[in-house]
Amino acid sequence: MVGGVQGGGVPPVPADGPQAARNTAGRLGFGQLISQQLEEGGLKFSAHAQSRLAERGIALTERDLQRLRQGVAQAAAKGSQECLVLKDEVAFVVSVKNLTVITAVDANAMQGNIFTNIDAAVIV
């Protein structure tokens, strides 16, 4: 079971755009803050996401988790709050602001699905 995944750093995401830039008081922008949190603690998987991974037989390696974290960091750098991360034949809906994977869908379950309430899509 995947829960509170820890470890593995995410390379720093280049600061581009107003969301990722430091403000005049020197505080971290949203994208930089999320990237820092990803480096320190990783992603959490909701109970729903964990059950979907188990039901669909989706196994994640450390490399898969690293790619997923990188995708979330990229979405955060662009100011995304909720994103779809496509990795190989699996789609993950992620709350960027909460660093939580909400659900996972494999290729078989993707057909006919519509992903709503997302503001970005990242292919990793």
CNS distance restraints for C-alpha pairs under 8 A (distance, minus, plus):
assign (resid   1 and name CA) (resid  50 and name CA) 6.80 0.50 0.50
assign (resid   1 and name CA) (resid  54 and name CA) 7.57 0.50 0.50
assign (resid   2 and name CA) (resid  45 and name CA) 6.81 0.50 0.50
assign (resid   2 and name CA) (resid  50 and name CA) 6.51 0.50 0.50
assign (resid   3 and name CA) (resid  44 and name CA) 5.96 0.50 0.50
assign (resid   3 and name CA) (resid  45 and name CA) 5.50 0.50 0.50
assign (resid   3 and name CA) (resid  46 and name CA) 7.89 0.50 0.50
assign (resid   3 and name CA) (resid  50 and name CA) 7.52 0.50 0.50
assign (resid   4 and name CA) (resid  42 and name CA) 7.23 0.50 0.50
assign (resid   4 and name CA) (resid  43 and name CA) 6.22 0.50 0.50
assign (resid   4 and name CA) (resid  44 and name CA) 4.40 0.50 0.50
assign (resid   4 and name CA) (resid  45 and name CA) 6.43 0.50 0.50
assign (resid   5 and name CA) (resid  41 and name CA) 7.39 0.50 0.50
assign (resid   5 and name CA) (resid  42 and name CA) 5.70 0.50 0.50
assign (resid   5 and name CA) (resid  43 and name CA) 5.74 0.50 0.50
assign (resid   5 and name CA) (resid  44 and name CA) 6.09 0.50 0.50
assign (resid   5 and name CA) (resid  45 and name CA) 7.88 0.50 0.50
assign (resid   6 and name CA) (resid  40 and name CA) 7.96 0.50 0.50
assign (resid   6 and name CA) (resid  41 and name CA) 5.32 0.50 0.50
assign (resid   6 and name CA) (resid  42 and name CA) 5.18 0.50 0.50
assign (resid   6 and name CA) (resid  43 and name CA) 7.41 0.50 0.50
assign (resid   7 and name CA) (resid  39 and name CA) 7.68 0.50 0.50
assign (resid   7 and name CA) (resid  40 and name CA) 7.54 0.50 0.50
assign (resid   7 and name CA) (resid  41 and name CA) 6.70 0.50 0.50
assign (resid   7 and name CA) (resid  42 and name CA) 6.72 0.50 0.50
assign (resid   8 and name CA) (resid  39 and name CA) 7.16 0.50 0.50
assign (resid   8 and name CA) (resid  42 and name CA) 7.93 0.50 0.50
assign (resid   8 and name CA) (resid  62 and name CA) 7.82 0.50 0.50
assign (resid   8 and name CA) (resid  66 and name CA) 6.66 0.50 0.50
assign (resid   9 and name CA) (resid  38 and name CA) 7.41 0.50 0.50
assign (resid   9 and name CA) (resid  39 and name CA) 4.68 0.50 0.50
assign (resid   9 and name CA) (resid  40 and name CA) 7.43 0.50 0.50
assign (resid   9 and name CA) (resid  66 and name CA) 7.63 0.50 0.50
assign (resid  10 and name CA) (resid  35 and name CA) 7.25 0.50 0.50
assign (resid  10 and name CA) (resid  38 and name CA) 6.74 0.50 0.50
assign (resid  10 and name CA) (resid  39 and name CA) 5.35 0.50 0.50
assign (resid  10 and name CA) (resid  66 and name CA) 6.95 0.50 0.50
assign (resid  10 and name CA) (resid  69 and name CA) 6.74 0.50 0.50
assign (resid  10 and name CA) (resid  70 and name CA) 6.01 0.50 0.50
assign (resid  10 and name CA) (resid  73 and name CA) 7.86 0.50 0.50
assign (resid  11 and name CA) (resid  70 and name CA) 7.60 0.50 0.50
assign (resid  12 and name CA) (resid  35 and name CA) 6.81 0.50 0.50
assign (resid  13 and name CA) (resid  32 and name CA) 7.32 0.50 0.50
assign (resid  13 and name CA) (resid  35 and name CA) 6.88 0.50 0.50
assign (resid  13 and name CA) (resid  73 and name CA) 6.74 0.50 0.50
assign (resid  13 and name CA) (resid  74 and name CA) 6.66 0.50 0.50
assign (resid  13 and name CA) (resid  77 and name CA) 6.81 0.50 0.50
assign (resid  14 and name CA) (resid  77 and name CA) 7.68 0.50 0.50
assign (resid  15 and name CA) (resid  20 and name CA) 4.94 0.50 0.50
assign (resid  15 and name CA) (resid  21 and name CA) 5.70 0.50 0.50
assign (resid  15 and name CA) (resid  31 and name CA) 7.72 0.50 0.50
assign (resid  15 and name CA) (resid  32 and name CA) 7.29 0.50 0.50
assign (resid  15 and name CA) (resid  77 and name CA) 6.83 0.50 0.50
assign (resid  16 and name CA) (resid  20 and name CA) 5.79 0.50 0.50
assign (resid  16 and name CA) (resid  21 and name CA) 6.62 0.50 0.50
assign (resid  16 and name CA) (resid  77 and name CA) 7.25 0.50 0.50
assign (resid  16 and name CA) (resid  78 and name CA) 7.75 0.50 0.50
assign (resid  17 and name CA) (resid  21 and name CA) 6.36 0.50 0.50
assign (resid  17 and name CA) (resid  77 and name CA) 7.99 0.50 0.50
assign (resid  17 and name CA) (resid  78 and name CA) 7.12 0.50 0.50
assign (resid  19 and name CA) (resid  29 and name CA) 5.69 0.50 0.50
assign (resid  19 and name CA) (resid  30 and name CA) 5.80 0.50 0.50
assign (resid  19 and name CA) (resid  31 and name CA) 6.30 0.50 0.50
assign (resid  19 and name CA) (resid  77 and name CA) 6.84 0.50 0.50
assign (resid  19 and name CA) (resid  78 and name CA) 6.64 0.50 0.50
assign (resid  19 and name CA) (resid  79 and name CA) 5.58 0.50 0.50
assign (resid  20 and name CA) (resid  28 and name CA) 7.77 0.50 0.50
assign (resid  20 and name CA) (resid  29 and name CA) 4.85 0.50 0.50
assign (resid  20 and name CA) (resid  30 and name CA) 5.93 0.50 0.50
assign (resid  20 and name CA) (resid  31 and name CA) 4.73 0.50 0.50
assign (resid  20 and name CA) (resid  32 and name CA) 5.79 0.50 0.50
assign (resid  20 and name CA) (resid  77 and name CA) 5.39 0.50 0.50
assign (resid  20 and name CA) (resid  78 and name CA) 7.06 0.50 0.50
assign (resid  20 and name CA) (resid  79 and name CA) 7.39 0.50 0.50
assign (resid  21 and name CA) (resid  28 and name CA) 7.30 0.50 0.50
assign (resid  21 and name CA) (resid  29 and name CA) 5.43 0.50 0.50
assign (resid  21 and name CA) (resid  32 and name CA) 7.78 0.50 0.50
assign (resid  22 and name CA) (resid  26 and name CA) 5.63 0.50 0.50
assign (resid  22 and name CA) (resid  27 and name CA) 5.71 0.50 0.50
assign (resid  22 and name CA) (resid  28 and name CA) 5.13 0.50 0.50
assign (resid  22 and name CA) (resid  29 and name CA) 5.15 0.50 0.50
assign (resid  23 and name CA) (resid  27 and name CA) 5.92 0.50 0.50
assign (resid  23 and name CA) (resid  28 and name CA) 7.09 0.50 0.50
assign (resid  23 and name CA) (resid  29 and name CA) 6.75 0.50 0.50
assign (resid  28 and name CA) (resid  32 and name CA) 5.80 0.50 0.50
assign (resid  28 and name CA) (resid  33 and name CA) 5.72 0.50 0.50
assign (resid  29 and name CA) (resid  33 and name CA) 6.06 0.50 0.50
assign (resid  30 and name CA) (resid  34 and name CA) 6.24 0.50 0.50
assign (resid  30 and name CA) (resid  76 and name CA) 6.90 0.50 0.50
assign (resid  30 and name CA) (resid  77 and name CA) 7.26 0.50 0.50
assign (resid  30 and name CA) (resid  79 and name CA) 6.81 0.50 0.50
assign (resid  31 and name CA) (resid  35 and name CA) 6.16 0.50 0.50
assign (resid  31 and name CA) (resid  73 and name CA) 7.01 0.50 0.50
assign (resid  31 and name CA) (resid  74 and name CA) 8.00 0.50 0.50
assign (resid  31 and name CA) (resid  75 and name CA) 7.94 0.50 0.50
assign (resid  31 and name CA) (resid  76 and name CA) 4.48 0.50 0.50
assign (resid  31 and name CA) (resid  77 and name CA) 3.94 0.50 0.50
assign (resid  31 and name CA) (resid  78 and name CA) 6.84 0.50 0.50
assign (resid  31 and name CA) (resid  79 and name CA) 6.28 0.50 0.50
assign (resid  32 and name CA) (resid  36 and name CA) 6.10 0.50 0.50
assign (resid  32 and name CA) (resid  76 and name CA) 7.82 0.50 0.50
assign (resid  32 and name CA) (resid  77 and name CA) 6.76 0.50 0.50
assign (resid  33 and name CA) (resid  37 and name CA) 6.23 0.50 0.50
assign (resid  34 and name CA) (resid  38 and name CA) 6.09 0.50 0.50
assign (resid  34 and name CA) (resid  73 and name CA) 6.60 0.50 0.50
assign (resid  34 and name CA) (resid  76 and name CA) 6.37 0.50 0.50
assign (resid  34 and name CA) (resid  96 and name CA) 7.68 0.50 0.50
assign (resid  34 and name CA) (resid  97 and name CA) 7.52 0.50 0.50
assign (resid  34 and name CA) (resid  99 and name CA) 7.81 0.50 0.50
assign (resid  35 and name CA) (resid  39 and name CA) 6.26 0.50 0.50
assign (resid  35 and name CA) (resid  73 and name CA) 5.27 0.50 0.50
assign (resid  35 and name CA) (resid  76 and name CA) 7.44 0.50 0.50
assign (resid  35 and name CA) (resid  77 and name CA) 7.93 0.50 0.50
assign (resid  36 and name CA) (resid  40 and name CA) 6.28 0.50 0.50
assign (resid  37 and name CA) (resid  41 and name CA) 5.92 0.50 0.50
assign (resid  37 and name CA) (resid  42 and name CA) 6.91 0.50 0.50
assign (resid  38 and name CA) (resid  42 and name CA) 4.38 0.50 0.50
assign (resid  38 and name CA) (resid  43 and name CA) 6.67 0.50 0.50
assign (resid  38 and name CA) (resid  69 and name CA) 6.71 0.50 0.50
assign (resid  38 and name CA) (resid  73 and name CA) 7.41 0.50 0.50
assign (resid  38 and name CA) (resid  99 and name CA) 7.71 0.50 0.50
assign (resid  42 and name CA) (resid  69 and name CA) 6.97 0.50 0.50
assign (resid  42 and name CA) (resid  99 and name CA) 7.58 0.50 0.50
assign (resid  43 and name CA) (resid  69 and name CA) 6.98 0.50 0.50
assign (resid  43 and name CA) (resid  99 and name CA) 5.24 0.50 0.50
assign (resid  43 and name CA) (resid 100 and name CA) 5.67 0.50 0.50
assign (resid  43 and name CA) (resid 101 and name CA) 7.03 0.50 0.50
assign (resid  44 and name CA) (resid  99 and name CA) 6.25 0.50 0.50
assign (resid  44 and name CA) (resid 100 and name CA) 4.67 0.50 0.50
assign (resid  44 and name CA) (resid 101 and name CA) 6.22 0.50 0.50
assign (resid  45 and name CA) (resid  49 and name CA) 5.81 0.50 0.50
assign (resid  45 and name CA) (resid  50 and name CA) 6.15 0.50 0.50
assign (resid  45 and name CA) (resid 100 and name CA) 5.47 0.50 0.50
assign (resid  45 and name CA) (resid 101 and name CA) 4.78 0.50 0.50
assign (resid  45 and name CA) (resid 102 and name CA) 6.67 0.50 0.50
assign (resid  46 and name CA) (resid  50 and name CA) 6.21 0.50 0.50
assign (resid  46 and name CA) (resid 100 and name CA) 6.46 0.50 0.50
assign (resid  46 and name CA) (resid 101 and name CA) 6.09 0.50 0.50
assign (resid  46 and name CA) (resid 102 and name CA) 5.62 0.50 0.50
assign (resid  46 and name CA) (resid 103 and name CA) 7.53 0.50 0.50
assign (resid  47 and name CA) (resid  51 and name CA) 6.21 0.50 0.50
assign (resid  48 and name CA) (resid  52 and name CA) 6.21 0.50 0.50
assign (resid  48 and name CA) (resid 102 and name CA) 6.71 0.50 0.50
assign (resid  48 and name CA) (resid 103 and name CA) 6.27 0.50 0.50
assign (resid  49 and name CA) (resid  53 and name CA) 6.14 0.50 0.50
assign (resid  49 and name CA) (resid 101 and name CA) 6.39 0.50 0.50
assign (resid  49 and name CA) (resid 102 and name CA) 5.38 0.50 0.50
assign (resid  49 and name CA) (resid 103 and name CA) 4.10 0.50 0.50
assign (resid  49 and name CA) (resid 104 and name CA) 5.82 0.50 0.50
assign (resid  50 and name CA) (resid  54 and name CA) 6.27 0.50 0.50
assign (resid  50 and name CA) (resid 103 and name CA) 7.78 0.50 0.50
assign (resid  51 and name CA) (resid  55 and name CA) 5.95 0.50 0.50
assign (resid  52 and name CA) (resid  56 and name CA) 5.94 0.50 0.50
assign (resid  52 and name CA) (resid 103 and name CA) 6.66 0.50 0.50
assign (resid  52 and name CA) (resid 104 and name CA) 6.09 0.50 0.50
assign (resid  52 and name CA) (resid 105 and name CA) 7.38 0.50 0.50
assign (resid  53 and name CA) (resid  57 and name CA) 5.87 0.50 0.50
assign (resid  53 and name CA) (resid  58 and name CA) 4.88 0.50 0.50
assign (resid  53 and name CA) (resid  59 and name CA) 7.10 0.50 0.50
assign (resid  53 and name CA) (resid 104 and name CA) 6.34 0.50 0.50
assign (resid  53 and name CA) (resid 105 and name CA) 7.98 0.50 0.50
assign (resid  54 and name CA) (resid  58 and name CA) 6.42 0.50 0.50
assign (resid  56 and name CA) (resid 105 and name CA) 7.89 0.50 0.50
assign (resid  56 and name CA) (resid 106 and name CA) 7.08 0.50 0.50
assign (resid  58 and name CA) (resid 106 and name CA) 7.54 0.50 0.50
assign (resid  60 and name CA) (resid  64 and name CA) 5.56 0.50 0.50
assign (resid  60 and name CA) (resid  65 and name CA) 6.51 0.50 0.50
assign (resid  61 and name CA) (resid  65 and name CA) 6.33 0.50 0.50
assign (resid  62 and name CA) (resid  66 and name CA) 6.15 0.50 0.50
assign (resid  63 and name CA) (resid  67 and name CA) 6.26 0.50 0.50
assign (resid  64 and name CA) (resid  68 and name CA) 6.18 0.50 0.50
assign (resid  64 and name CA) (resid  87 and name CA) 7.95 0.50 0.50
assign (resid  65 and name CA) (resid  69 and name CA) 6.10 0.50 0.50
assign (resid  66 and name CA) (resid  70 and name CA) 6.15 0.50 0.50
assign (resid  67 and name CA) (resid  71 and name CA) 6.21 0.50 0.50
assign (resid  67 and name CA) (resid  87 and name CA) 7.73 0.50 0.50
assign (resid  67 and name CA) (resid 124 and name CA) 6.13 0.50 0.50
assign (resid  68 and name CA) (resid  72 and name CA) 6.32 0.50 0.50
assign (resid  68 and name CA) (resid  85 and name CA) 7.03 0.50 0.50
assign (resid  68 and name CA) (resid  87 and name CA) 7.34 0.50 0.50
assign (resid  68 and name CA) (resid 124 and name CA) 7.11 0.50 0.50
assign (resid  69 and name CA) (resid  73 and name CA) 6.12 0.50 0.50
assign (resid  70 and name CA) (resid  74 and name CA) 6.16 0.50 0.50
assign (resid  70 and name CA) (resid 124 and name CA) 7.79 0.50 0.50
assign (resid  71 and name CA) (resid  75 and name CA) 6.26 0.50 0.50
assign (resid  71 and name CA) (resid  85 and name CA) 6.33 0.50 0.50
assign (resid  71 and name CA) (resid 122 and name CA) 5.93 0.50 0.50
assign (resid  71 and name CA) (resid 123 and name CA) 7.16 0.50 0.50
assign (resid  71 and name CA) (resid 124 and name CA) 6.02 0.50 0.50
assign (resid  72 and name CA) (resid  76 and name CA) 6.09 0.50 0.50
assign (resid  72 and name CA) (resid  83 and name CA) 7.55 0.50 0.50
assign (resid  72 and name CA) (resid  85 and name CA) 7.33 0.50 0.50
assign (resid  72 and name CA) (resid  94 and name CA) 7.55 0.50 0.50
assign (resid  72 and name CA) (resid  96 and name CA) 6.41 0.50 0.50
assign (resid  72 and name CA) (resid 122 and name CA) 7.89 0.50 0.50
assign (resid  73 and name CA) (resid  77 and name CA) 6.15 0.50 0.50
assign (resid  74 and name CA) (resid  78 and name CA) 6.68 0.50 0.50
assign (resid  74 and name CA) (resid 122 and name CA) 7.69 0.50 0.50
assign (resid  75 and name CA) (resid  79 and name CA) 6.53 0.50 0.50
assign (resid  75 and name CA) (resid  80 and name CA) 5.25 0.50 0.50
assign (resid  75 and name CA) (resid  81 and name CA) 8.00 0.50 0.50
assign (resid  75 and name CA) (resid  83 and name CA) 6.88 0.50 0.50
assign (resid  75 and name CA) (resid  96 and name CA) 7.59 0.50 0.50
assign (resid  75 and name CA) (resid 120 and name CA) 6.62 0.50 0.50
assign (resid  75 and name CA) (resid 121 and name CA) 7.63 0.50 0.50
assign (resid  75 and name CA) (resid 122 and name CA) 6.88 0.50 0.50
assign (resid  76 and name CA) (resid  80 and name CA) 5.11 0.50 0.50
assign (resid  76 and name CA) (resid  81 and name CA) 7.10 0.50 0.50
assign (resid  76 and name CA) (resid  96 and name CA) 6.45 0.50 0.50
assign (resid  80 and name CA) (resid  96 and name CA) 6.72 0.50 0.50
assign (resid  80 and name CA) (resid 119 and name CA) 5.96 0.50 0.50
assign (resid  80 and name CA) (resid 120 and name CA) 6.09 0.50 0.50
assign (resid  81 and name CA) (resid  95 and name CA) 6.18 0.50 0.50
assign (resid  81 and name CA) (resid  96 and name CA) 4.96 0.50 0.50
assign (resid  81 and name CA) (resid  97 and name CA) 5.37 0.50 0.50
assign (resid  81 and name CA) (resid 118 and name CA) 7.64 0.50 0.50
assign (resid  81 and name CA) (resid 119 and name CA) 6.82 0.50 0.50
assign (resid  82 and name CA) (resid  93 and name CA) 7.25 0.50 0.50
assign (resid  82 and name CA) (resid  94 and name CA) 5.72 0.50 0.50
assign (resid  82 and name CA) (resid  95 and name CA) 4.57 0.50 0.50
assign (resid  82 and name CA) (resid  96 and name CA) 5.38 0.50 0.50
assign (resid  82 and name CA) (resid  97 and name CA) 7.33 0.50 0.50
assign (resid  82 and name CA) (resid 117 and name CA) 7.02 0.50 0.50
assign (resid  82 and name CA) (resid 118 and name CA) 4.82 0.50 0.50
assign (resid  82 and name CA) (resid 119 and name CA) 5.81 0.50 0.50
assign (resid  82 and name CA) (resid 120 and name CA) 6.91 0.50 0.50
assign (resid  83 and name CA) (resid  93 and name CA) 5.82 0.50 0.50
assign (resid  83 and name CA) (resid  94 and name CA) 5.35 0.50 0.50
assign (resid  83 and name CA) (resid  95 and name CA) 6.61 0.50 0.50
assign (resid  83 and name CA) (resid  96 and name CA) 6.82 0.50 0.50
assign (resid  83 and name CA) (resid 118 and name CA) 5.00 0.50 0.50
assign (resid  83 and name CA) (resid 119 and name CA) 5.82 0.50 0.50
assign (resid  83 and name CA) (resid 120 and name CA) 4.74 0.50 0.50
assign (resid  83 and name CA) (resid 121 and name CA) 5.53 0.50 0.50
assign (resid  83 and name CA) (resid 122 and name CA) 7.40 0.50 0.50
assign (resid  84 and name CA) (resid  91 and name CA) 6.61 0.50 0.50
assign (resid  84 and name CA) (resid  92 and name CA) 5.59 0.50 0.50
assign (resid  84 and name CA) (resid  93 and name CA) 4.61 0.50 0.50
assign (resid  84 and name CA) (resid  94 and name CA) 6.28 0.50 0.50
assign (resid  84 and name CA) (resid 115 and name CA) 7.89 0.50 0.50
assign (resid  84 and name CA) (resid 118 and name CA) 6.62 0.50 0.50
assign (resid  84 and name CA) (resid 120 and name CA) 6.31 0.50 0.50
assign (resid  84 and name CA) (resid 121 and name CA) 4.61 0.50 0.50
assign (resid  84 and name CA) (resid 122 and name CA) 6.25 0.50 0.50
assign (resid  85 and name CA) (resid  91 and name CA) 5.71 0.50 0.50
assign (resid  85 and name CA) (resid  92 and name CA) 5.08 0.50 0.50
assign (resid  85 and name CA) (resid  93 and name CA) 6.42 0.50 0.50
assign (resid  85 and name CA) (resid  94 and name CA) 7.34 0.50 0.50
assign (resid  85 and name CA) (resid 121 and name CA) 5.79 0.50 0.50
assign (resid  85 and name CA) (resid 122 and name CA) 4.79 0.50 0.50
assign (resid  85 and name CA) (resid 123 and name CA) 5.87 0.50 0.50
assign (resid  85 and name CA) (resid 124 and name CA) 7.07 0.50 0.50
assign (resid  86 and name CA) (resid  90 and name CA) 5.94 0.50 0.50
assign (resid  86 and name CA) (resid  91 and name CA) 4.55 0.50 0.50
assign (resid  86 and name CA) (resid  92 and name CA) 6.43 0.50 0.50
assign (resid  86 and name CA) (resid 121 and name CA) 7.47 0.50 0.50
assign (resid  86 and name CA) (resid 122 and name CA) 6.12 0.50 0.50
assign (resid  86 and name CA) (resid 123 and name CA) 4.72 0.50 0.50
assign (resid  86 and name CA) (resid 124 and name CA) 6.14 0.50 0.50
assign (resid  87 and name CA) (resid  91 and name CA) 6.28 0.50 0.50
assign (resid  87 and name CA) (resid  92 and name CA) 7.94 0.50 0.50
assign (resid  87 and name CA) (resid 123 and name CA) 6.19 0.50 0.50
assign (resid  87 and name CA) (resid 124 and name CA) 5.22 0.50 0.50
assign (resid  88 and name CA) (resid 124 and name CA) 7.61 0.50 0.50
assign (resid  89 and name CA) (resid 106 and name CA) 5.93 0.50 0.50
assign (resid  89 and name CA) (resid 107 and name CA) 5.23 0.50 0.50
assign (resid  90 and name CA) (resid 104 and name CA) 6.77 0.50 0.50
assign (resid  90 and name CA) (resid 105 and name CA) 5.60 0.50 0.50
assign (resid  90 and name CA) (resid 106 and name CA) 4.41 0.50 0.50
assign (resid  90 and name CA) (resid 107 and name CA) 6.04 0.50 0.50
assign (resid  91 and name CA) (resid 104 and name CA) 5.64 0.50 0.50
assign (resid  91 and name CA) (resid 105 and name CA) 5.12 0.50 0.50
assign (resid  91 and name CA) (resid 106 and name CA) 6.37 0.50 0.50
assign (resid  91 and name CA) (resid 107 and name CA) 7.95 0.50 0.50
assign (resid  91 and name CA) (resid 110 and name CA) 7.89 0.50 0.50
assign (resid  92 and name CA) (resid 101 and name CA) 6.67 0.50 0.50
assign (resid  92 and name CA) (resid 102 and name CA) 7.36 0.50 0.50
assign (resid  92 and name CA) (resid 103 and name CA) 5.77 0.50 0.50
assign (resid  92 and name CA) (resid 104 and name CA) 4.50 0.50 0.50
assign (resid  92 and name CA) (resid 105 and name CA) 6.47 0.50 0.50
assign (resid  93 and name CA) (resid 101 and name CA) 6.02 0.50 0.50
assign (resid  93 and name CA) (resid 102 and name CA) 5.48 0.50 0.50
assign (resid  93 and name CA) (resid 103 and name CA) 5.42 0.50 0.50
assign (resid  93 and name CA) (resid 104 and name CA) 6.53 0.50 0.50
assign (resid  93 and name CA) (resid 118 and name CA) 7.90 0.50 0.50
assign (resid  94 and name CA) (resid  99 and name CA) 7.06 0.50 0.50
assign (resid  94 and name CA) (resid 100 and name CA) 5.69 0.50 0.50
assign (resid  94 and name CA) (resid 101 and name CA) 4.32 0.50 0.50
assign (resid  94 and name CA) (resid 102 and name CA) 5.39 0.50 0.50
assign (resid  94 and name CA) (resid 103 and name CA) 7.34 0.50 0.50
assign (resid  95 and name CA) (resid  99 and name CA) 5.68 0.50 0.50
assign (resid  95 and name CA) (resid 100 and name CA) 5.21 0.50 0.50
assign (resid  95 and name CA) (resid 101 and name CA) 6.28 0.50 0.50
assign (resid  95 and name CA) (resid 102 and name CA) 6.68 0.50 0.50
assign (resid  96 and name CA) (resid 100 and name CA) 6.79 0.50 0.50
assign (resid 105 and name CA) (resid 109 and name CA) 5.94 0.50 0.50
assign (resid 105 and name CA) (resid 110 and name CA) 6.10 0.50 0.50
assign (resid 106 and name CA) (resid 110 and name CA) 6.11 0.50 0.50
assign (resid 107 and name CA) (resid 111 and name CA) 7.07 0.50 0.50
assign (resid 109 and name CA) (resid 113 and name CA) 7.48 0.50 0.50
